[in-house]
Amino acid sequence: MKTKITEDHSDYTASGLSRIPHRAGSPWSMTEKGKPIEDQLILAQFTRTEE
């Protein structure tokens, strides 16, 4: 059974998938190396509406 995630990401390589959370402006990129990512950053990332 294919899920939406599988449909959206099945064409990516492992390294391509790895780059997604590291994009500029992502919670990962906005967090100092070695520090935990703040919940607020994650929440903001996944509750943004696309315009």
C-alpha positions as semicolon CSV with decimal commas, in nm:
position;residue;x (nm);y (nm);z (nm)
1;M;0,000;0,000;0,000
2;K;0,142;0,336;-0,105
3;T;0,108;0,626;0,131
4;K;0,115;0,996;0,047
5;I;0,469;1,011;0,185
6;T;0,577;0,724;-0,037
7;E;0,418;0,887;-0,339
8;D;0,579;1,226;-0,265
9;H;0,928;1,099;-0,184
10;S;0,982;0,769;-0,367
11;D;1,192;0,932;-0,641
12;Y;1,449;1,071;-0,395
13;T;1,781;0,907;-0,322
14;A;1,892;0,860;0,039
15;S;2,119;1,164;0,014
16;G;1,838;1,365;-0,146
17;L;1,606;1,281;0,142
18;S;1,880;1,374;0,388
19;R;1,906;1,722;0,238
20;I;1,537;1,806;0,294
21;P;1,555;1,878;0,670
22;H;1,883;2,066;0,623
23;R;1,747;2,327;0,379
24;A;1,796;2,693;0,460
25;G;1,524;2,814;0,694
26;S;1,446;2,468;0,829
27;P;1,445;2,404;1,206
28;W;1,765;2,201;1,164
29;S;1,946;2,482;0,982
30;M;1,835;2,738;1,240
31;T;1,968;2,536;1,535
32;E;2,322;2,556;1,666
33;K;2,517;2,237;1,599
34;G;2,490;1,993;1,889
35;K;2,185;2,166;2,042
36;P;1,833;2,020;2,043
37;I;1,588;2,162;1,791
38;E;1,328;2,372;1,972
39;D;0,973;2,240;1,963
40;Q;0,849;2,583;1,853
41;L;1,065;2,568;1,539
42;I;0,931;2,226;1,448
43;L;0,572;2,331;1,517
44;A;0,613;2,643;1,304
45;Q;0,762;2,437;1,019
46;F;0,472;2,194;1,005
47;T;0,184;2,430;1,071
48;R;0,275;2,687;0,804
49;T;0,018;2,721;0,531
50;E;0,137;2,717;0,175
51;E;0,025;3,012;-0,029
